[in-house]
Amino acid sequence: MKYLAKTAFVAASLTMPIGGSALAQHRISISSDWGNVTAELADNAAARALSEMLPLTIEMDDHLRREKTGNLPSALPAASRQREFSTGTLGLWSSGDFVIYYRDGRVPSPGIVILGQVQGDVSIFDRPGKVTIKIQSE
């Protein structure tokens, strides 16, 4: 009888709705003359504020041959920061400086706010020069 009660409890637990960041993620598309990618936004206040700004058009500059950076129309709220990033990370350097990293790396203190992660081939941005991107909800 104990076995049946445990099995019923586990089965009921598995059918309950899942909360938290797994369902809170928001998918966006980033398009340019160089190609298109999609990304999942992080579950933090800065990413939610970015989502509320969409659609956006941003002129991006190449920086250090590892990232494209551009200015947002207004500042995003503060969120926790980290120094390490991976290829495809969407970040926030200062409160209004949007970054797409196309190589792995590390930034100096205070680090970056993670806004999301590109799901497509971010290498489309791995070329010198400016590019204009359009960001919108999917």
C-alpha positions in Angstrom: 0.0 0.0 0.0 2.9 2.4 0.8 4.3 1.8 -2.7 1.0 2.8 -4.3 0.7 5.9 -2.2 4.3 6.9 -3.2 3.6 6.2 -6.8 0.4 8.3 -6.8 2.3 11.2 -5.1 5.1 11.1 -7.7 2.6 10.9 -10.6 0.6 13.9 -9.2 3.8 15.9 -8.7 4.9 15.3 -12.3 1.6 16.6 -13.7 1.6 19.8 -11.6 2.4 23.0 -13.5 6.0 24.0 -13.5 6.7 27.5 -12.3 9.8 29.7 -12.4 12.2 30.5 -15.1 11.5 27.4 -17.3 8.2 28.9 -18.4 9.2 32.5 -17.9 11.6 32.6 -20.8 10.8 34.9 -23.7 12.1 34.2 -27.2 13.3 37.1 -29.4 14.6 37.4 -32.9 17.6 39.5 -33.9 17.9 40.3 -37.6 20.4 42.2 -39.7 21.6 42.4 -43.3 24.2 39.7 -42.2 21.6 37.2 -41.1 19.1 36.3 -38.4 19.2 34.5 -35.0 16.8 33.8 -32.2 17.6 34.1 -28.5 16.0 33.2 -25.1 15.9 36.1 -22.7 17.1 35.6 -19.1 14.7 35.7 -16.2 15.7 39.0 -14.6 14.5 42.5 -14.3 16.8 43.9 -17.0 15.7 41.3 -19.6 12.1 41.9 -18.8 12.6 45.6 -19.3 14.4 45.0 -22.6 11.4 42.8 -23.7 9.0 45.7 -22.9 11.1 48.0 -25.2 10.6 45.8 -28.2 10.7 46.2 -31.2 14.1 48.0 -31.3 16.6 49.0 -34.0 20.1 49.4 -32.7 23.3 50.4 -34.6 26.1 48.1 -33.3 29.8 48.7 -33.4 32.5 46.0 -33.3 34.5 46.0 -30.1 37.8 44.0 -29.6 36.8 41.6 -32.3 34.7 39.6 -29.9 31.5 41.6 -29.5 29.0 44.0 -31.1 27.9 46.8 -28.8 25.1 49.4 -29.2 23.1 51.9 -27.2 19.6 51.2 -26.0 17.1 54.0 -26.1 16.9 54.0 -22.3 18.6 52.4 -19.3 17.6 49.0 -18.0 17.3 48.2 -14.3 20.2 46.8 -12.3 20.6 43.0 -12.0 23.3 40.7 -10.8 26.5 40.8 -12.8 29.2 38.3 -13.8 32.6 38.5 -15.5 32.6 35.4 -17.6 30.5 35.1 -20.8 30.2 32.5 -23.6 29.7 32.7 -27.3 26.1 33.9 -28.0 25.6 35.7 -24.6 23.5 38.8 -24.8 24.7 41.2 -22.1 24.4 44.7 -20.6 27.7 46.5 -19.9 26.4 49.8 -18.6 22.7 50.4 -17.9 22.1 51.2 -21.6 24.9 49.4 -23.5 23.6 46.3 -25.2 26.2 43.6 -26.2 26.2 40.5 -28.4 29.2 38.4 -27.7 30.4 36.2 -30.7 33.4 34.8 -28.8 33.9 33.5 -25.3 35.7 35.7 -22.8 35.8 37.6 -19.6 35.2 41.3 -18.8 36.6 43.5 -16.0 34.7 44.4 -12.9 31.9 45.0 -12.3 31.0 42.5 -15.1 27.9 42.3 -17.2 24.2 41.7 -16.7 23.2 38.6 -18.6 20.2 39.4 -20.8 19.9 36.1 -22.7 21.5 33.5 -24.9 21.5 33.3 -28.7 20.2 30.0 -30.0 21.3 30.4 -33.6 24.7 30.9 -35.3 26.1 34.0 -33.7 29.1 33.9 -35.9 27.1 36.1 -38.4 28.3 39.0 -36.2 32.0 37.9 -36.4 33.2 40.5 -38.9 34.6 44.0 -38.5 32.4 47.1 -38.9 29.0 48.4 -37.9 25.8 46.5 -38.3 22.2 47.6 -37.7 20.1 45.0 -35.9 16.4 44.7 -35.3 15.2 43.0 -32.1 11.6 41.9 -31.8 9.5 39.4 -29.9 8.9 36.0 -31.6 
